[in-house]
Each structure stands twice: as structure tokens, then as C-alpha cells.
Amino acid sequence: MSHEIKFAIYSIKKNLLDSAELRSSFLMNLFGMALGNGSLLILWVFFTRSVGVVGGWTSADIVALLGFSTIAYGLTASFFYGILKLPEYVASGSFDRFILSPKNLLLRIATSAFLPSASGDILSGIICLTVYSFIVRTNPSQILLMIILSIFASLAFLSAAIIIFSISFLVIDPGAATNSAFNLFISPALFHGGAFQGVMRFIFTFIIPSLLIGALPVEALKLTSWQNLVLIIALTVFFFALSIFIFNRAVRKYESSNFMTFGN
């Protein structure tokens, strides 16, 4: 296992160095994405101020929501972008080169690519959570809770991504199928958390784990609820285990496209 982890760290480091070679492009991607996220935040804040408090959610909560969700996406797309490229690998037949690797298959795929613009999402998330901390004047226990919640929100996002993009092995057009499923997952994760009540809240928590990315962490932080944290951790661990199971079953359905693409 230690060899697998060392290999993953090496792959991530190599991806970072490769992206940093084009420094100006990397910085433009970083700040461009951060600017785009800032625009989305402004829109949500003005929306909240216009309609007032919905389900107990204020403008400050929206700032935290964008913080958790952008960090979760940013960490996944930065260090494990290969998962999001699975449809491309499967459709082109380049997935063959991963099967031939002696390393852990899922880990090898996950660390095979890096998305430079996702660094902007990480930066945006850190800024949002920092701003939120100043707005509500978080105490040390809340800051610790914020860090823990960010980690598990990211793991929940990674788990959902593995499940969604494992569909690539089961359908004829993996790109269209996975894009639709990913949009179904990501849209509620970026939406005003107070809007989800009753059945919809149950669906997007226990069936589609969208609220694990942002809304539930915000509520746990807002209430300084360690009980909510335990629920988030339990659900995240469940979905992570489920994602590995689904990936291992789905990959058995893969059939080589015979394009002989063993390069990068």
C-alpha cells in the first residue's frame, strides 16, 4: 500500500510540475477560474438579499457553501482529474494502458491528469471560507470543524465522481451519459441549501450525495454540530466504499477499442 501512495504522490507532483512549466497559462487559468467563481458568489449573495432568509440561510451561508463546494471540486479536479477523464479514456481506447500498469488501477487513473484551472477553485474556496470566518467570527473549534468538513466534502465529491464516471464502462456514448449524470449531481451542490426540504433533501443526501458537498457542511459549521459531522463522515465513508465497489464491477465490462493508443 505504501508503494501505491508513493506512486500517487509522484504522479501528482509530476502533473503539477508539467502544468507549472507554462507559468503564464497556469496563472491565467487559476485567476480566471477564481474570478468566475467570484461572479457566481456575487449573484447568489444578491439573490439572497433580494428574497431574504430562506430555510434559515443567509448571505454568509452562501459564502460558506461556495467555499466548501469549490474546494471539493478543486481538490478532486486538481489531483484526481483522471477520474473525470474516464469517458475520454474509454471512448478512445487509451484505457488499455492503465490495465497494463502493475499499480492500483483506480489510483493510477485518478492521478493520471491535472486540471490547472481547478487550482482557481481551491483558491476561491479558501477565500470564501476565510471571508465567512471573519463575517461570523468563528472560534478555534469552528475553524477545526471547517477543516475537517472541507476534507470530507472533498472525499464525498471524489466518491460521487468515481460512481458517475464509472458509467463510462457501461454505455455506448460515455461522454453524454456521464455529463448528464454529473450535472444532475453538481447543480444541487451549488444551489441555495435552504431550498431543499422534505423528499428533495432526502434524495440529494442519501441517494445523490449533492448536499454532502456544501449544504450539510455549512449547516454543521453554522450550528457547530459534531453530531452532523458524524453523519457527514458516515455517509462519506459509505459512498466512498460504494464508489470503489462500483468501479471494480464496472471496469469488468470494459472492452478494448483496439486503437493501439498506449501513449499519453
C-alpha positions as CSV (number, residue, x, y, z in Angstrom):
1,M,0.0,0.0,0.0
2,S,2.8,2.4,0.8
3,H,4.2,1.9,-2.7
4,E,0.9,2.8,-4.2
5,I,0.7,6.0,-2.1
6,K,4.3,6.9,-3.1
7,F,3.4,6.4,-6.7
8,A,0.3,8.6,-6.4
9,I,2.3,11.4,-4.8
10,Y,4.9,11.1,-7.6
11,S,2.2,11.3,-10.3
12,I,0.6,14.3,-8.6
13,K,3.9,16.1,-8.3
14,K,4.8,15.4,-11.9
15,N,1.4,16.7,-13.1
16,L,1.9,19.9,-11.1
17,L,5.4,20.4,-12.5
18,D,4.2,19.8,-16.0
19,S,1.5,22.4,-15.6
20,A,3.8,24.9,-13.9
21,E,6.1,24.9,-16.9
22,L,3.7,27.2,-18.7
23,R,3.6,29.6,-15.9
24,S,1.6,32.4,-17.5
25,S,-1.0,30.0,-18.8
26,F,-1.3,28.3,-15.4
27,L,-1.7,31.7,-13.6
28,M,-4.3,32.8,-16.1
29,N,-6.3,29.6,-15.6
30,L,-6.0,30.0,-11.8
31,F,-7.2,33.6,-11.6
32,G,-9.7,33.2,-14.4
33,M,-11.5,30.4,-12.5
34,A,-11.3,32.3,-9.3
35,L,-12.9,35.4,-11.0
36,G,-15.7,33.2,-12.4
37,N,-16.4,31.8,-9.0
38,G,-16.5,35.3,-7.6
39,S,-19.1,36.3,-10.1
40,L,-21.3,33.3,-9.1
41,L,-20.9,34.2,-5.5
42,I,-22.0,37.8,-6.1
43,L,-25.1,36.6,-8.0
44,W,-26.1,34.3,-5.1
45,V,-25.5,37.0,-2.5
46,F,-27.7,39.5,-4.3
47,F,-30.3,36.8,-4.8
48,T,-30.3,36.0,-1.0
49,R,-30.6,39.7,-0.1
50,S,-33.5,40.1,-2.6
51,V,-35.6,37.2,-1.4
52,G,-34.5,37.3,2.3
53,V,-33.7,34.4,4.5
54,V,-34.8,31.0,3.0
55,G,-34.9,28.0,5.3
56,G,-32.6,29.8,7.7
57,W,-29.9,30.5,5.1
58,T,-28.3,34.0,4.9
59,S,-25.8,35.6,2.6
60,A,-23.0,34.4,4.8
61,D,-24.1,30.8,4.5
62,I,-23.9,31.2,0.7
63,V,-20.3,32.3,1.0
64,A,-19.5,29.2,3.0
65,L,-21.5,27.0,0.6
66,L,-19.4,28.2,-2.3
67,G,-16.3,27.8,-0.2
68,F,-16.9,24.1,0.6
69,S,-18.1,23.2,-2.9
70,T,-15.3,24.9,-4.8
71,I,-12.6,23.4,-2.6
72,A,-14.2,19.9,-3.1
73,Y,-14.3,20.3,-6.8
74,G,-10.8,22.0,-6.9
75,L,-9.1,19.3,-5.0
76,T,-10.7,16.5,-7.0
77,A,-10.0,18.1,-10.4
78,S,-6.5,19.2,-9.5
79,F,-5.1,15.9,-8.0
80,F,-7.6,13.3,-9.4
81,Y,-8.6,14.7,-12.7
82,G,-8.1,11.4,-14.4
83,I,-11.4,10.2,-12.9
84,L,-13.2,13.0,-14.8
85,K,-11.4,12.0,-18.0
86,L,-12.6,8.4,-17.9
87,P,-15.1,8.9,-20.7
88,E,-12.3,10.1,-22.9
89,Y,-10.0,7.2,-22.0
90,V,-12.7,4.6,-22.6
91,A,-14.0,6.1,-25.9
92,S,-10.6,6.4,-27.3
93,G,-9.3,3.0,-26.2
94,S,-6.4,4.6,-24.3
95,F,-7.8,3.0,-21.1
96,D,-5.8,-0.1,-22.2
97,R,-2.5,1.4,-21.0
98,F,-3.9,1.6,-17.4
99,I,-4.9,-2.0,-17.4
100,L,-1.3,-3.0,-18.3
101,S,0.0,-1.0,-15.4
102,P,1.1,-3.0,-12.3
103,K,-0.1,-0.2,-10.0
104,N,-3.5,0.1,-8.4
105,L,-5.9,0.7,-11.3
106,L,-8.2,3.3,-9.7
107,L,-5.3,5.2,-8.2
108,R,-3.3,5.1,-11.5
109,I,-6.3,6.5,-13.4
110,A,-7.2,9.1,-10.8
111,T,-3.6,10.6,-10.7
112,S,-3.1,10.5,-14.5
113,A,-4.2,14.0,-15.2
114,F,-4.3,17.5,-13.7
115,L,-6.6,20.4,-14.5
116,P,-4.8,23.7,-14.0
117,S,-7.9,25.9,-13.7
118,A,-9.1,23.8,-10.7
119,S,-6.4,25.5,-8.7
120,G,-8.5,28.6,-9.0
121,D,-11.4,26.7,-7.4
122,I,-9.2,25.8,-4.4
123,L,-8.1,29.5,-4.1
124,S,-11.8,30.6,-4.3
125,G,-12.8,28.1,-1.7
126,I,-10.1,29.2,0.7
127,I,-11.0,32.9,0.2
128,C,-14.7,32.2,0.7
129,L,-14.2,30.3,3.9
130,T,-11.8,32.9,5.2
131,V,-14.4,35.6,4.5
132,Y,-17.1,33.6,6.2
133,S,-14.8,33.2,9.2
134,F,-14.5,36.9,9.5
135,I,-18.2,37.5,9.0
136,V,-19.4,35.1,11.7
137,R,-16.3,35.4,13.8
138,T,-15.5,31.7,14.1
139,N,-13.8,30.3,17.1
140,P,-10.9,27.8,17.1
141,S,-13.3,24.8,17.4
142,Q,-15.3,26.0,14.4
143,I,-12.1,26.5,12.4
144,L,-11.0,22.9,13.2
145,L,-14.5,21.8,12.2
146,M,-14.3,23.7,9.0
147,I,-11.0,22.0,8.0
148,I,-12.5,18.5,8.8
149,L,-15.6,19.3,6.8
150,S,-13.6,20.5,3.8
151,I,-11.7,17.2,3.8
152,F,-14.9,15.1,3.9
153,A,-16.7,17.3,1.4
154,S,-13.8,16.7,-1.0
155,L,-13.8,12.9,-0.4
156,A,-17.6,12.9,-0.9
157,F,-17.1,14.7,-4.2
158,L,-14.4,12.3,-5.3
159,S,-16.7,9.3,-4.4
160,A,-19.5,10.7,-6.4
161,A,-17.2,11.4,-9.4
162,I,-16.0,7.8,-9.3
163,I,-19.5,6.5,-9.3
164,I,-20.7,8.8,-12.1
165,F,-17.8,8.3,-14.4
166,S,-17.7,4.5,-13.9
167,I,-20.8,4.7,-16.1
168,S,-18.3,5.1,-19.0
169,F,-17.8,1.3,-19.0
170,L,-21.5,0.5,-19.3
171,V,-22.8,2.7,-22.2
172,I,-22.0,3.3,-25.8
173,D,-21.7,7.1,-25.5
174,P,-19.8,7.6,-22.2
175,G,-19.3,11.4,-22.7
176,A,-23.0,12.3,-23.0
177,A,-24.1,9.9,-20.3
178,T,-21.6,11.0,-17.7
179,N,-22.0,14.7,-18.4
180,S,-25.8,14.4,-17.8
181,A,-25.2,12.4,-14.6
182,F,-22.5,14.8,-13.4
183,N,-24.8,17.9,-14.0
184,L,-27.5,16.2,-12.0
185,F,-25.1,15.8,-9.1
186,I,-23.3,19.1,-9.2
187,S,-26.2,21.5,-9.7
188,P,-27.9,20.9,-6.3
189,A,-24.4,21.1,-4.7
190,L,-24.1,24.7,-5.8
191,F,-27.7,25.6,-5.1
192,H,-29.1,27.5,-2.1
193,G,-29.3,24.9,0.7
194,G,-32.4,26.3,2.3
195,A,-34.4,25.3,-0.8
196,F,-34.0,21.6,-0.1
197,Q,-36.7,20.3,2.3
198,G,-38.6,17.1,2.8
199,V,-38.3,14.5,0.0
200,M,-35.8,16.5,-2.1
201,R,-33.5,16.9,0.8
202,F,-33.6,13.1,1.4
203,I,-32.9,12.3,-2.3
204,F,-30.0,14.7,-2.5
205,T,-28.4,13.5,0.7
206,F,-28.9,9.7,0.8
207,I,-29.3,8.8,-2.9
208,I,-27.5,11.5,-4.8
209,P,-24.9,12.9,-2.3
210,S,-25.0,16.5,-3.6
211,L,-25.7,18.1,-0.2
212,L,-22.7,16.4,1.3
213,I,-20.5,18.8,-0.8
214,G,-21.8,22.1,0.5
215,A,-25.2,22.4,2.3
216,L,-24.6,19.8,5.0
217,P,-21.1,21.1,5.9
218,V,-22.4,24.6,6.1
219,E,-25.2,23.6,8.5
220,A,-22.8,21.6,10.6
221,L,-20.4,24.5,10.8
222,K,-23.2,27.0,11.5
223,L,-24.5,25.0,14.4
224,T,-21.1,23.8,15.5
225,S,-22.7,20.4,15.4
226,W,-20.4,17.5,15.9
227,Q,-23.4,15.2,15.5
228,N,-23.9,16.5,12.0
229,L,-20.2,15.9,11.4
230,V,-20.6,12.2,12.4
231,L,-23.5,11.9,9.9
232,I,-21.4,13.5,7.1
233,I,-18.4,11.3,7.9
234,A,-20.6,8.1,8.0
235,L,-22.3,8.9,4.6
236,T,-19.0,9.9,3.0
237,V,-17.3,6.7,4.1
238,F,-20.3,4.7,2.8
239,F,-20.3,6.4,-0.6
240,F,-16.5,6.1,-0.9
241,A,-16.7,2.3,-0.3
242,L,-19.6,2.1,-2.7
243,S,-17.7,4.0,-5.4
244,I,-14.8,1.6,-5.2
245,F,-17.2,-1.4,-5.4
246,I,-19.0,0.1,-8.4
247,F,-15.7,1.0,-10.2
248,N,-14.4,-2.5,-9.7
249,R,-17.6,-4.1,-11.0
250,A,-18.0,-1.7,-13.9
251,V,-14.4,-2.0,-15.2
252,R,-15.0,-5.7,-15.9
253,K,-17.3,-4.6,-18.7
254,Y,-14.6,-2.7,-20.5
255,E,-13.7,-4.0,-23.9
256,S,-10.6,-2.6,-25.7
257,S,-11.3,-0.3,-28.6
258,N,-8.2,-1.6,-30.3
259,F,-6.9,1.9,-31.2
260,M,-3.4,1.0,-30.0
261,T,-3.1,4.2,-28.1
262,F,-0.5,3.3,-25.5
263,G,1.0,6.8,-25.3
264,N,-0.1,9.8,-23.1
